[in-house]
């Protein structure tokens, strides 16, 4: 199990890379198609109606999936430690005039704060807990907020040791640390080089890169360029194998319902039910 306890995101995001600032650029271009894709993605993976269910989004980021849950008639609470992300969620809440939506600033590592939120039917945290700087504690804290028979939907970076052409998880941990600690001009160079690398790979696989980028929002409503910056700047960065996550969450009193695995890098998605 990878651990990176030297830095906590909540202590450094204003000085280095802020997910929230990146998300602020994303929501300026947010359109109906992205919102619809987010709703579909959430509904399809949960496999059920969330009408009138209490829904906690830990690390709400852009606020898109909190919005999706709200539009699916859930009672939403959004939490993020990055005040820029909190501002994103507040902006979407205001724009869409959703009343059953609370937005709070707070950390997945602050158990006292989390306990003050109460228990929920669904706790959702997609691609977040591995960036806290103490992933296993964050997972355990999040899991503690689910009521009996409730659902735990998380996405965690896969541990890649096999596919070295794409970079092992250990290598990417070093690259991400370098990127997040670099000056803005150096970051821009690394960003452009990585986009060029991706486009060569996309072309080599026989895809049209222009169409790929244009259709990227069909992937959970996301934006290609926002995701590239999110990937490079995403530090602290931890990861785990599917079995490590299943075993860890299982010991917390959950049963596995569904897993969507990635081949190498990227996030494995997990859906658990509280026993």
N, C-alpha and C positions, 0 to 999 in steps of 0.2 A: 504494500500500500504506500503510495507516495505521500509524503508530508512536506510542506513548505511553510514553516512557522516563523521564518525570519521577518516577513512583512505581512501586515494585515491591510486589506484593501481600504477599510474604513479610516486608516491612519494616513493614507498616502495619495488618495485619488485626486486631491486638489493640486498636489505638486507634480504628479506624473500623469498617467492616463486616466481620464474619467469616462466611464461608460455613458454616464448621463449626458455629457456634452455631445458625445457621438449620437445619442438617441434624439437629442434636440434637433439635430439636422434631419434625422429620419422622419420625425413626425410632421415637419414642415411640408413634406411631400406625400404624406399619408393619404391614400385614396380609398374609395369604396372597395376596389378589388382586393387590396391588402387586408382590409377589415373583414371582408367576406371569407378570405382564405384563412385568416386567423380563427374565425368562428368555426369554420369547417374542420380545421385541424384539431381544435380543442374538443369539439363534439365527437369527432370520429375516434380519437384516441380514448376518450373517456367511455365512449360507447353507451351513453345514456343522456337523458335530459337533465340539465342542472337547474331547471326552473325552481326558484325559491330555496335553492341550496346555499349554505354559507360557504364562501370561496375565498381562501387566503392566497394571495400572490406574493411570495417572498422573493424580493429582488425584482420588482415590477419593471425596471428598465424604462422602455419607451411608454409603458402603460397599455400597449396594444392588446395584450392578452387579458388584462384586467377589463379593458373595454369590451373585448369579445365575450368574456364571461358575463358582464353586465347586460350586453345586448341579448344574451341567451337567458336573461331573467334571473341570474344568480344574485345573491346579496354579497357584494364584493368588498374585501379589505385589501388594500395594496400597501406594501411595505418596501422601503428601500433605504439604504444608508447614505446613498449619493443624493444630495439635495437637488442636483440637476435632473435626476430621474424622477424624483418626487414632483418637481415642477412639470415634467412631461405628463405624468399621470393626472395632475391637477388640471392641466390645460385640456386634456381629452375629456375629463369629467365635465368640465365647463362647456366645452364645445358640443358634447352629445347630451347634455342636460340629464345625466343619470343620477337619480336620487339615492338609490341603494348602493352607494359606492363611497367608502371611506379611504382616505389616503393618509398614511403616517410615515414619519421618518424614524428609522430604527434599524438595528443590526440583527442579523441571523445568529450572531455570536452572543447576543445579550439575552440571556435566558429570562431575566426579570422582566424586561420589556416584552418579550414574546408571550410570557405567561399572562401578562396584563390584557392580551388580545382575546383570550378565551379559547374555546375549542371550535373546530370547524368540520363541516361535512367533507370538504375537499381542501387539501393543501397542495398548491402548485408552485414549483420552482424549476424553471427551465433554463439550464445553462448558467446557473448562478452560484450554487453552493461551493463549487470547486474554485471559485475566485475569491472566497472570503479570506483565505490564508490559513484556515483550519477547517477543512472540508468535513471531516468525520464528526466533529462537534456540531457543525452547522446542520448536517443531515439529522443527527440525533435530536437537536433542538427543534427542527421543523417537524419531525415525526411526532414529537410530544404534543403537538397542537391538534391532532386529529382525534375526533370522537370515535366511539366504537362503531364499527362497520363503515367508517369513513374511508376516503380514498387519498392516496399519496402519489402524486404525479411529479416525477423529477426527471431531469435530463442531466447526465454527468459525463464529462469527457472520458472517452475510452482510453485504456492503457494500450498503446501501440508499441510493441517491441519487434514485430515481425516485418512490417512493410517499411523498409529503411529508405527506399527511394522517396517516399513522401515525408520522411523525417520521423524519427521515433518520438515518443512523448517526452523522453528525457532531453532530447535535442531541442524540441520546441520550447521546453521550459527555459532553456538558456537563451534562445532567440527572443522569446517574449520578454524576458527580464532585460535584455539588452535594448530592445525596442522601447520599452516603457521608461527606461532610464536615459534615453538618448534625447538630444536637442531636437527641436521641431524640424530643422532642415534635414537632419539625418533620418528622422522618422519618415519624412516625405520621400526620400530616396528609397528607403526600405519598402515603403508602401507601393511605390511605382514598380520596383523590381519584382515584388511578390505578385502584383497584378499581371505583369508580363509573364511570369512563370505559370500562373494559373491559365492564362489565355493560350499559351503554347500547349499546355496539357489538355485543355478543352478541345483545341483544334486537332491535336494528335489522336484524340478519341473519336474523331469524325463528326464533332458537333460544330455548328456555326456559332462562334463566340458572341456575335451581336444578338442573335436570337436567344442564346443562353442567358445573357444578362437581361434582356428585355422580359423574358419569361420567369426570371428568378423569383418574383414575388409569389409564384405558385408554391414556393417553399415556405409555408407558414406565414405568407404575407411579407416576407423580408425583402431587403434591398441588397443587391450584390456588393456595392461599394461600402455600405455601412457595415456589412458582415465582414468584409476584408479588414477594415480598421478595427472592428471589434475583436477579431481573431488575433491580429498582431499585438494589439494593446492589452489583451486579456491576461493580466498578471496581478496578483499571484495566480498560479496555474497548477492545479492538482488533477489527478486522474485515477481511474480504477477500472479493473476488469469487471465484466458482467457478474461473474461469480462473487467477487468481493462485495459488490453492492448488494446482491441478493442475500448473501449470507449475513451481512451487517444489518440490513433492514429487517431481515427475518428474525434476528435475535431481539429486535425491538418490539416484536409482537405483531408482525404483518405477514400476510400471505401474498405471494406473487400472482398477479392477474395477467399482465401483458408486458412483453419486452420488445422493443424495436432496436435491433443492433446495427451498428455501423461496421464497416469492414476494417478500417484502420483508425484514422483520426476522426474527430467529430464526436457528437454526443450520442450515447445510448439512452433511449427513453424507457422509463420504468413506470408501471402502474401497480401499486400495492393496495391491499385492503387491510384495515385494522381489524384484527381478530376480536 
